[in-house]
Amino acid sequence: MRTLKKFNKGILEPIRDAIINENVFWLRIMMEQSRFISSLLDQSERNLVNKAQKFEDDFETLLRKRVRPPLH
């Protein structure tokens, strides 16, 4: 919604770049939250800890894929 409002006001930020930037922002937030949650889990709960670390890895992988400079 925020991106469309900017576009309608004539701010010349390409919508594609704005969407990508917002997705990168949320991927970072989710990766950090996953790390935090993982650190709070009882380490004796191996399956739960492993699942939390998998989420963390997934978000980090997605983030790395997007942060690479675009090919021109």
PyMOL Python script that loads the backbone (N, CA, C, O; Angstrom):
from pymol import cmd

cmd.read_pdbstr("""\
ATOM      1  N   MET A   1       0.825  -1.178   0.000  1.00  0.00           N
ATOM      2  CA  MET A   1       0.000   0.000   0.000  1.00  0.00           C
ATOM      3  C   MET A   1       0.878   1.253   0.000  1.00  0.00           C
ATOM      4  O   MET A   1       0.632   2.208  -0.736  1.00  0.00           O
ATOM      5  N   ARG A   2       1.907   1.218   0.846  1.00  0.00           N
ATOM      6  CA  ARG A   2       2.822   2.355   0.950  1.00  0.00           C
ATOM      7  C   ARG A   2       3.492   2.626  -0.400  1.00  0.00           C
ATOM      8  O   ARG A   2       3.651   3.779  -0.799  1.00  0.00           O
ATOM      9  N   THR A   3       3.880   1.565  -1.093  1.00  0.00           N
ATOM     10  CA  THR A   3       4.542   1.700  -2.392  1.00  0.00           C
ATOM     11  C   THR A   3       3.614   2.335  -3.416  1.00  0.00           C
ATOM     12  O   THR A   3       4.034   3.212  -4.170  1.00  0.00           O
ATOM     13  N   LEU A   4       2.362   1.906  -3.453  1.00  0.00           N
ATOM     14  CA  LEU A   4       1.404   2.475  -4.396  1.00  0.00           C
ATOM     15  C   LEU A   4       1.125   3.947  -4.095  1.00  0.00           C
ATOM     16  O   LEU A   4       0.973   4.750  -5.016  1.00  0.00           O
ATOM     17  N   LYS A   5       1.056   4.304  -2.814  1.00  0.00           N
ATOM     18  CA  LYS A   5       0.839   5.706  -2.449  1.00  0.00           C
ATOM     19  C   LYS A   5       1.999   6.574  -2.941  1.00  0.00           C
ATOM     20  O   LYS A   5       1.782   7.664  -3.471  1.00  0.00           O
ATOM     21  N   LYS A   6       3.240   6.085  -2.761  1.00  0.00           N
ATOM     22  CA  LYS A   6       4.405   6.830  -3.247  1.00  0.00           C
ATOM     23  C   LYS A   6       4.342   6.988  -4.765  1.00  0.00           C
ATOM     24  O   LYS A   6       4.594   8.069  -5.297  1.00  0.00           O
ATOM     25  N   PHE A   7       4.008   5.912  -5.444  1.00  0.00           N
ATOM     26  CA  PHE A   7       3.938   5.942  -6.898  1.00  0.00           C
ATOM     27  C   PHE A   7       2.879   6.941  -7.366  1.00  0.00           C
ATOM     28  O   PHE A   7       3.115   7.702  -8.304  1.00  0.00           O
ATOM     29  N   ASN A   8       1.713   6.939  -6.715  1.00  0.00           N
ATOM     30  CA  ASN A   8       0.633   7.854  -7.076  1.00  0.00           C
ATOM     31  C   ASN A   8       0.983   9.312  -6.800  1.00  0.00           C
ATOM     32  O   ASN A   8       0.450  10.208  -7.454  1.00  0.00           O
ATOM     33  N   LYS A   9       1.865   9.561  -5.846  1.00  0.00           N
ATOM     34  CA  LYS A   9       2.286  10.935  -5.541  1.00  0.00           C
ATOM     35  C   LYS A   9       3.387  11.415  -6.484  1.00  0.00           C
ATOM     36  O   LYS A   9       3.822  12.564  -6.402  1.00  0.00           O
ATOM     37  N   GLY A  10       3.835  10.539  -7.376  1.00  0.00           N
ATOM     38  CA  GLY A  10       4.836  10.951  -8.352  1.00  0.00           C
ATOM     39  C   GLY A  10       6.268  10.730  -7.913  1.00  0.00           C
ATOM     40  O   GLY A  10       7.201  11.168  -8.587  1.00  0.00           O
ATOM     41  N   ILE A  11       6.453  10.057  -6.793  1.00  0.00           N
ATOM     42  CA  ILE A  11       7.820   9.728  -6.385  1.00  0.00           C
ATOM     43  C   ILE A  11       8.316   8.662  -7.356  1.00  0.00           C
ATOM     44  O   ILE A  11       7.693   7.613  -7.518  1.00  0.00           O
ATOM     45  N   LEU A  12       9.430   8.944  -7.990  1.00  0.00           N
ATOM     46  CA  LEU A  12       9.864   8.093  -9.098  1.00  0.00           C
ATOM     47  C   LEU A  12      10.746   6.930  -8.655  1.00  0.00           C
ATOM     48  O   LEU A  12      11.792   6.676  -9.250  1.00  0.00           O
ATOM     49  N   GLU A  13      10.332   6.248  -7.638  1.00  0.00           N
ATOM     50  CA  GLU A  13      11.031   5.046  -7.222  1.00  0.00           C
ATOM     51  C   GLU A  13      10.383   3.884  -7.971  1.00  0.00           C
ATOM     52  O   GLU A  13       9.174   3.676  -7.867  1.00  0.00           O
ATOM     53  N   PRO A  14      11.179   3.128  -8.725  1.00  0.00           N
ATOM     54  CA  PRO A  14      10.571   2.014  -9.462  1.00  0.00           C
ATOM     55  C   PRO A  14       9.864   1.055  -8.507  1.00  0.00           C
ATOM     56  O   PRO A  14      10.417   0.673  -7.476  1.00  0.00           O
ATOM     57  N   ILE A  15       8.664   0.679  -8.853  1.00  0.00           N
ATOM     58  CA  ILE A  15       7.872  -0.175  -7.979  1.00  0.00           C
ATOM     59  C   ILE A  15       8.580  -1.505  -7.733  1.00  0.00           C
ATOM     60  O   ILE A  15       8.580  -2.007  -6.609  1.00  0.00           O
ATOM     61  N   ARG A  16       9.173  -2.070  -8.757  1.00  0.00           N
ATOM     62  CA  ARG A  16       9.855  -3.360  -8.604  1.00  0.00           C
ATOM     63  C   ARG A  16      10.936  -3.266  -7.540  1.00  0.00           C
ATOM     64  O   ARG A  16      11.034  -4.138  -6.676  1.00  0.00           O
ATOM     65  N   ASP A  17      11.752  -2.210  -7.593  1.00  0.00           N
ATOM     66  CA  ASP A  17      12.819  -2.032  -6.609  1.00  0.00           C
ATOM     67  C   ASP A  17      12.253  -1.825  -5.211  1.00  0.00           C
ATOM     68  O   ASP A  17      12.805  -2.336  -4.236  1.00  0.00           O
ATOM     69  N   ALA A  18      11.174  -1.091  -5.105  1.00  0.00           N
ATOM     70  CA  ALA A  18      10.556  -0.850  -3.804  1.00  0.00           C
ATOM     71  C   ALA A  18      10.034  -2.153  -3.204  1.00  0.00           C
ATOM     72  O   ALA A  18      10.179  -2.391  -2.006  1.00  0.00           O
ATOM     73  N   ILE A  19       9.436  -2.980  -4.026  1.00  0.00           N
ATOM     74  CA  ILE A  19       8.911  -4.262  -3.554  1.00  0.00           C
ATOM     75  C   ILE A  19      10.056  -5.164  -3.108  1.00  0.00           C
ATOM     76  O   ILE A  19       9.970  -5.818  -2.068  1.00  0.00           O
ATOM     77  N   ILE A  20      11.113  -5.198  -3.885  1.00  0.00           N
ATOM     78  CA  ILE A  20      12.277  -6.011  -3.527  1.00  0.00           C
ATOM     79  C   ILE A  20      12.875  -5.512  -2.219  1.00  0.00           C
ATOM     80  O   ILE A  20      13.199  -6.312  -1.341  1.00  0.00           O
ATOM     81  N   ASN A  21      13.025  -4.196  -2.080  1.00  0.00           N
ATOM     82  CA  ASN A  21      13.585  -3.638  -0.843  1.00  0.00           C
ATOM     83  C   ASN A  21      12.725  -3.983   0.363  1.00  0.00           C
ATOM     84  O   ASN A  21      13.253  -4.297   1.430  1.00  0.00           O
ATOM     85  N   GLU A  22      11.429  -3.929   0.207  1.00  0.00           N
ATOM     86  CA  GLU A  22      10.540  -4.263   1.317  1.00  0.00           C
ATOM     87  C   GLU A  22      10.634  -5.750   1.658  1.00  0.00           C
ATOM     88  O   GLU A  22      10.623  -6.120   2.832  1.00  0.00           O
ATOM     89  N   ASN A  23      10.726  -6.596   0.642  1.00  0.00           N
ATOM     90  CA  ASN A  23      10.882  -8.033   0.900  1.00  0.00           C
ATOM     91  C   ASN A  23      12.194  -8.331   1.609  1.00  0.00           C
ATOM     92  O   ASN A  23      12.231  -9.153   2.524  1.00  0.00           O
ATOM     93  N   VAL A  24      13.266  -7.674   1.198  1.00  0.00           N
ATOM     94  CA  VAL A  24      14.563  -7.850   1.861  1.00  0.00           C
ATOM     95  C   VAL A  24      14.464  -7.415   3.323  1.00  0.00           C
ATOM     96  O   VAL A  24      15.006  -8.083   4.205  1.00  0.00           O
ATOM     97  N   PHE A  25      13.787  -6.316   3.584  1.00  0.00           N
ATOM     98  CA  PHE A  25      13.591  -5.843   4.955  1.00  0.00           C
ATOM     99  C   PHE A  25      12.910  -6.922   5.793  1.00  0.00           C
ATOM    100  O   PHE A  25      13.371  -7.236   6.890  1.00  0.00           O
ATOM    101  N   TRP A  26      11.815  -7.494   5.283  1.00  0.00           N
ATOM    102  CA  TRP A  26      11.073  -8.490   6.052  1.00  0.00           C
ATOM    103  C   TRP A  26      11.840  -9.802   6.172  1.00  0.00           C
ATOM    104  O   TRP A  26      11.727 -10.485   7.191  1.00  0.00           O
ATOM    105  N   LEU A  27      12.611 -10.165   5.163  1.00  0.00           N
ATOM    106  CA  LEU A  27      13.441 -11.373   5.279  1.00  0.00           C
ATOM    107  C   LEU A  27      14.461 -11.219   6.401  1.00  0.00           C
ATOM    108  O   LEU A  27      14.696 -12.151   7.170  1.00  0.00           O
ATOM    109  N   ARG A  28      15.066 -10.030   6.490  1.00  0.00           N
ATOM    110  CA  ARG A  28      16.021  -9.777   7.586  1.00  0.00           C
ATOM    111  C   ARG A  28      15.334  -9.868   8.947  1.00  0.00           C
ATOM    112  O   ARG A  28      15.861 -10.483   9.875  1.00  0.00           O
ATOM    113  N   ILE A  29      14.165  -9.259   9.060  1.00  0.00           N
ATOM    114  CA  ILE A  29      13.423  -9.294  10.321  1.00  0.00           C
ATOM    115  C   ILE A  29      13.105 -10.741  10.705  1.00  0.00           C
ATOM    116  O   ILE A  29      13.312 -11.143  11.850  1.00  0.00           O
ATOM    117  N   MET A  30      12.605 -11.514   9.750  1.00  0.00           N
ATOM    118  CA  MET A  30      12.234 -12.893  10.039  1.00  0.00           C
ATOM    119  C   MET A  30      13.450 -13.745  10.381  1.00  0.00           C
ATOM    120  O   MET A  30      13.365 -14.623  11.240  1.00  0.00           O
ATOM    121  N   MET A  31      14.576 -13.501   9.723  1.00  0.00           N
ATOM    122  CA  MET A  31      15.804 -14.231  10.024  1.00  0.00           C
ATOM    123  C   MET A  31      16.245 -13.920  11.457  1.00  0.00           C
ATOM    124  O   MET A  31      16.604 -14.827  12.209  1.00  0.00           O
ATOM    125  N   GLU A  32      16.219 -12.649  11.829  1.00  0.00           N
ATOM    126  CA  GLU A  32      16.609 -12.255  13.186  1.00  0.00           C
ATOM    127  C   GLU A  32      15.662 -12.838  14.222  1.00  0.00           C
ATOM    128  O   GLU A  32      16.101 -13.291  15.279  1.00  0.00           O
ATOM    129  N   GLN A  33      14.369 -12.829  13.929  1.00  0.00           N
ATOM    130  CA  GLN A  33      13.393 -13.399  14.857  1.00  0.00           C
ATOM    131  C   GLN A  33      13.609 -14.906  15.012  1.00  0.00           C
ATOM    132  O   GLN A  33      13.504 -15.441  16.116  1.00  0.00           O
ATOM    133  N   SER A  34      13.908 -15.580  13.915  1.00  0.00           N
ATOM    134  CA  SER A  34      14.172 -17.019  13.969  1.00  0.00           C
ATOM    135  C   SER A  34      15.378 -17.317  14.838  1.00  0.00           C
ATOM    136  O   SER A  34      15.361 -18.263  15.627  1.00  0.00           O
ATOM    137  N   ARG A  35      16.427 -16.517  14.700  1.00  0.00           N
ATOM    138  CA  ARG A  35      17.622 -16.694  15.533  1.00  0.00           C
ATOM    139  C   ARG A  35      17.294 -16.485  17.005  1.00  0.00           C
ATOM    140  O   ARG A  35      17.721 -17.254  17.866  1.00  0.00           O
ATOM    141  N   PHE A  36      16.538 -15.445  17.275  1.00  0.00           N
ATOM    142  CA  PHE A  36      16.173 -15.137  18.650  1.00  0.00           C
ATOM    143  C   PHE A  36      15.351 -16.273  19.262  1.00  0.00           C
ATOM    144  O   PHE A  36      15.638 -16.725  20.370  1.00  0.00           O
ATOM    145  N   ILE A  37      14.337 -16.727  18.542  1.00  0.00           N
ATOM    146  CA  ILE A  37      13.490 -17.811  19.039  1.00  0.00           C
ATOM    147  C   ILE A  37      14.309 -19.074  19.254  1.00  0.00           C
ATOM    148  O   ILE A  37      14.148 -19.764  20.261  1.00  0.00           O
ATOM    149  N   SER A  38      15.180 -19.370  18.313  1.00  0.00           N
ATOM    150  CA  SER A  38      16.026 -20.558  18.419  1.00  0.00           C
ATOM    151  C   SER A  38      16.886 -20.501  19.680  1.00  0.00           C
ATOM    152  O   SER A  38      17.099 -21.524  20.332  1.00  0.00           O
ATOM    153  N   SER A  39      17.374 -19.331  20.020  1.00  0.00           N
ATOM    154  CA  SER A  39      18.232 -19.193  21.210  1.00  0.00           C
ATOM    155  C   SER A  39      17.454 -19.370  22.512  1.00  0.00           C
ATOM    156  O   SER A  39      18.045 -19.688  23.543  1.00  0.00           O
ATOM    157  N   LEU A  40      16.141 -19.170  22.477  1.00  0.00           N
ATOM    158  CA  LEU A  40      15.323 -19.298  23.679  1.00  0.00           C
ATOM    159  C   LEU A  40      14.829 -20.722  23.935  1.00  0.00           C
ATOM    160  O   LEU A  40      14.361 -21.032  25.031  1.00  0.00           O
ATOM    161  N   LEU A  41      14.931 -21.576  22.936  1.00  0.00           N
ATOM    162  CA  LEU A  41      14.403 -22.931  23.069  1.00  0.00           C
ATOM    163  C   LEU A  41      15.272 -23.779  23.995  1.00  0.00           C
ATOM    164  O   LEU A  41      16.485 -23.591  24.092  1.00  0.00           O
ATOM    165  N   ASP A  42      14.618 -24.708  24.665  1.00  0.00           N
ATOM    166  CA  ASP A  42      15.314 -25.672  25.505  1.00  0.00           C
ATOM    167  C   ASP A  42      16.152 -26.571  24.594  1.00  0.00           C
ATOM    168  O   ASP A  42      15.609 -27.248  23.721  1.00  0.00           O
ATOM    169  N   GLN A  43      17.449 -26.578  24.790  1.00  0.00           N
ATOM    170  CA  GLN A  43      18.349 -27.315  23.902  1.00  0.00           C
ATOM    171  C   GLN A  43      18.131 -28.826  23.960  1.00  0.00           C
ATOM    172  O   GLN A  43      18.590 -29.551  23.079  1.00  0.00           O
ATOM    173  N   SER A  44      17.432 -29.303  24.993  1.00  0.00           N
ATOM    174  CA  SER A  44      17.145 -30.739  25.057  1.00  0.00           C
ATOM    175  C   SER A  44      16.052 -31.144  24.061  1.00  0.00           C
ATOM    176  O   SER A  44      15.890 -32.327  23.760  1.00  0.00           O
ATOM    177  N   GLU A  45      15.310 -30.166  23.558  1.00  0.00           N
ATOM    178  CA  GLU A  45      14.271 -30.413  22.550  1.00  0.00           C
ATOM    179  C   GLU A  45      14.899 -30.344  21.154  1.00  0.00           C
ATOM    180  O   GLU A  45      14.655 -29.405  20.397  1.00  0.00           O
ATOM    181  N   ARG A  46      15.693 -31.333  20.837  1.00  0.00           N
ATOM    182  CA  ARG A  46      16.475 -31.344  19.597  1.00  0.00           C
ATOM    183  C   ARG A  46      15.643 -31.104  18.337  1.00  0.00           C
ATOM    184  O   ARG A  46      16.025 -30.296  17.490  1.00  0.00           O
ATOM    185  N   ASN A  47      14.516 -31.793  18.207  1.00  0.00           N
ATOM    186  CA  ASN A  47      13.697 -31.650  16.994  1.00  0.00           C
ATOM    187  C   ASN A  47      13.206 -30.220  16.824  1.00  0.00           C
ATOM    188  O   ASN A  47      13.246 -29.669  15.724  1.00  0.00           O
ATOM    189  N   LEU A  48      12.750 -29.629  17.903  1.00  0.00           N
ATOM    190  CA  LEU A  48      12.251 -28.256  17.854  1.00  0.00           C
ATOM    191  C   LEU A  48      13.379 -27.270  17.533  1.00  0.00           C
ATOM    192  O   LEU A  48      13.198 -26.352  16.733  1.00  0.00           O
ATOM    193  N   VAL A  49      14.524 -27.462  18.151  1.00  0.00           N
ATOM    194  CA  VAL A  49      15.683 -26.603  17.894  1.00  0.00           C
ATOM    195  C   VAL A  49      16.109 -26.730  16.437  1.00  0.00           C
ATOM    196  O   VAL A  49      16.406 -25.729  15.785  1.00  0.00           O
ATOM    197  N   ASN A  50      16.141 -27.962  15.922  1.00  0.00           N
ATOM    198  CA  ASN A  50      16.529 -28.177  14.525  1.00  0.00           C
ATOM    199  C   ASN A  50      15.559 -27.508  13.559  1.00  0.00           C
ATOM    200  O   ASN A  50      15.982 -26.940  12.552  1.00  0.00           O
ATOM    201  N   LYS A  51      14.254 -27.570  13.857  1.00  0.00           N
ATOM    202  CA  LYS A  51      13.265 -26.911  13.002  1.00  0.00           C
ATOM    203  C   LYS A  51      13.449 -25.400  13.022  1.00  0.00           C
ATOM    204  O   LYS A  51      13.361 -24.751  11.980  1.00  0.00           O
ATOM    205  N   ALA A  52      13.702 -24.843  14.187  1.00  0.00           N
ATOM    206  CA  ALA A  52      13.913 -23.398  14.295  1.00  0.00           C
ATOM    207  C   ALA A  52      15.158 -22.983  13.519  1.00  0.00           C
ATOM    208  O   ALA A  52      15.158 -21.955  12.842  1.00  0.00           O
ATOM    209  N   GLN A  53      16.212 -23.777  13.617  1.00  0.00           N
ATOM    210  CA  GLN A  53      17.436 -23.453  12.882  1.00  0.00           C
ATOM    211  C   GLN A  53      17.239 -23.600  11.380  1.00  0.00           C
ATOM    212  O   GLN A  53      17.866 -22.889  10.595  1.00  0.00           O
ATOM    213  N   LYS A  54      16.367 -24.520  10.979  1.00  0.00           N
ATOM    214  CA  LYS A  54      16.047 -24.672   9.546  1.00  0.00           C
ATOM    215  C   LYS A  54      15.340 -23.425   9.026  1.00  0.00           C
ATOM    216  O   LYS A  54      15.642 -22.954   7.930  1.00  0.00           O
ATOM    217  N   PHE A  55      14.392 -22.882   9.810  1.00  0.00           N
ATOM    218  CA  PHE A  55      13.739 -21.630   9.429  1.00  0.00           C
ATOM    219  C   PHE A  55      14.769 -20.523   9.267  1.00  0.00           C
ATOM    220  O   PHE A  55      14.751 -19.773   8.291  1.00  0.00           O
ATOM    221  N   GLU A  56      15.660 -20.436  10.233  1.00  0.00           N
ATOM    222  CA  GLU A  56      16.725 -19.426  10.180  1.00  0.00           C
ATOM    223  C   GLU A  56      17.547 -19.577   8.905  1.00  0.00           C
ATOM    224  O   GLU A  56      17.813 -18.593   8.214  1.00  0.00           O
ATOM    225  N   ASP A  57      17.946 -20.796   8.597  1.00  0.00           N
ATOM    226  CA  ASP A  57      18.736 -21.057   7.385  1.00  0.00           C
ATOM    227  C   ASP A  57      17.962 -20.708   6.121  1.00  0.00           C
ATOM    228  O   ASP A  57      18.519 -20.142   5.181  1.00  0.00           O
ATOM    229  N   ASP A  58      16.673 -21.046   6.101  1.00  0.00           N
ATOM    230  CA  ASP A  58      15.841 -20.748   4.930  1.00  0.00           C
ATOM    231  C   ASP A  58      15.757 -19.239   4.679  1.00  0.00           C
ATOM    232  O   ASP A  58      15.909 -18.786   3.544  1.00  0.00           O
ATOM    233  N   PHE A  59      15.517 -18.470   5.732  1.00  0.00           N
ATOM    234  CA  PHE A  59      15.436 -17.018   5.575  1.00  0.00           C
ATOM    235  C   PHE A  59      16.784 -16.437   5.140  1.00  0.00           C
ATOM    236  O   PHE A  59      16.836 -15.538   4.301  1.00  0.00           O
ATOM    237  N   GLU A  60      17.859 -16.952   5.708  1.00  0.00           N
ATOM    238  CA  GLU A  60      19.179 -16.468   5.324  1.00  0.00           C
ATOM    239  C   GLU A  60      19.473 -16.778   3.861  1.00  0.00           C
ATOM    240  O   GLU A  60      20.037 -15.945   3.151  1.00  0.00           O
ATOM    241  N   THR A  61      19.098 -17.967   3.408  1.00  0.00           N
ATOM    242  CA  THR A  61      19.295 -18.347   2.002  1.00  0.00           C
ATOM    243  C   THR A  61      18.509 -17.426   1.079  1.00  0.00           C
ATOM    244  O   THR A  61      19.041 -16.950   0.076  1.00  0.00           O
ATOM    245  N   LEU A  62      17.252 -17.175   1.410  1.00  0.00           N
ATOM    246  CA  LEU A  62      16.430 -16.271   0.601  1.00  0.00           C
ATOM    247  C   LEU A  62      17.023 -14.865   0.578  1.00  0.00           C
ATOM    248  O   LEU A  62      17.037 -14.204  -0.461  1.00  0.00           O
ATOM    249  N   LEU A  63      17.500 -14.425   1.707  1.00  0.00           N
ATOM    250  CA  LEU A  63      18.092 -13.091   1.796  1.00  0.00           C
ATOM    251  C   LEU A  63      19.348 -12.996   0.931  1.00  0.00           C
ATOM    252  O   LEU A  63      19.538 -12.014   0.214  1.00  0.00           O
ATOM    253  N   ARG A  64      20.196 -14.008   1.000  1.00  0.00           N
ATOM    254  CA  ARG A  64      21.419 -13.999   0.189  1.00  0.00           C
ATOM    255  C   ARG A  64      21.105 -14.004  -1.300  1.00  0.00           C
ATOM    256  O   ARG A  64      21.803 -13.358  -2.080  1.00  0.00           O
ATOM    257  N   LYS A  65      20.079 -14.714  -1.697  1.00  0.00           N
ATOM    258  CA  LYS A  65      19.705 -14.755  -3.111  1.00  0.00           C
ATOM    259  C   LYS A  65      19.273 -13.384  -3.604  1.00  0.00           C
ATOM    260  O   LYS A  65      19.545 -13.032  -4.752  1.00  0.00           O
ATOM    261  N   ARG A  66      18.609 -12.607  -2.765  1.00  0.00           N
ATOM    262  CA  ARG A  66      18.105 -11.304  -3.196  1.00  0.00           C
ATOM    263  C   ARG A  66      19.130 -10.193  -3.060  1.00  0.00           C
ATOM    264  O   ARG A  66      19.070  -9.217  -3.807  1.00  0.00           O
ATOM    265  N   VAL A  67      20.049 -10.307  -2.148  1.00  0.00           N
ATOM    266  CA  VAL A  67      20.987  -9.218  -1.900  1.00  0.00           C
ATOM    267  C   VAL A  67      22.050  -9.119  -2.991  1.00  0.00           C
ATOM    268  O   VAL A  67      22.669  -8.068  -3.157  1.00  0.00           O
ATOM    269  N   ARG A  68      22.263 -10.188  -3.723  1.00  0.00           N
ATOM    270  CA  ARG A  68      23.223 -10.115  -4.831  1.00  0.00           C
ATOM    271  C   ARG A  68      22.826  -9.009  -5.789  1.00  0.00           C
ATOM    272  O   ARG A  68      21.639  -8.823  -6.056  1.00  0.00           O
ATOM    273  N   PRO A  69      23.798  -8.270  -6.314  1.00  0.00           N
ATOM    274  CA  PRO A  69      23.458  -7.196  -7.264  1.00  0.00           C
ATOM    275  C   PRO A  69      22.755  -7.757  -8.495  1.00  0.00           C
ATOM    276  O   PRO A  69      23.119  -8.824  -8.990  1.00  0.00           O
ATOM    277  N   PRO A  70      21.747  -7.039  -8.988  1.00  0.00           N
ATOM    278  CA  PRO A  70      21.044  -7.516 -10.176  1.00  0.00           C
ATOM    279  C   PRO A  70      21.942  -7.486 -11.399  1.00  0.00           C
ATOM    280  O   PRO A  70      22.828  -6.639 -11.517  1.00  0.00           O
ATOM    281  N   LEU A  71      21.701  -8.420 -12.307  1.00  0.00           N
ATOM    282  CA  LEU A  71      22.445  -8.439 -13.565  1.00  0.00           C
ATOM    283  C   LEU A  71      21.866  -7.423 -14.525  1.00  0.00           C
ATOM    284  O   LEU A  71      20.649  -7.366 -14.707  1.00  0.00           O
ATOM    285  N   HIS A  72      22.698  -6.636 -15.127  1.00  0.00           N
ATOM    286  CA  HIS A  72      22.223  -5.613 -16.081  1.00  0.00           C
ATOM    287  C   HIS A  72      22.633  -5.983 -17.476  1.00  0.00           C
ATOM    288  O   HIS A  72      22.331  -5.255 -18.422  1.00  0.00           O
TER     289      HIS A  72
END
""", "prot")
cmd.dss("prot")
cmd.show_as("cartoon", "prot")
cmd.util.cbc("prot")
cmd.orient("prot")
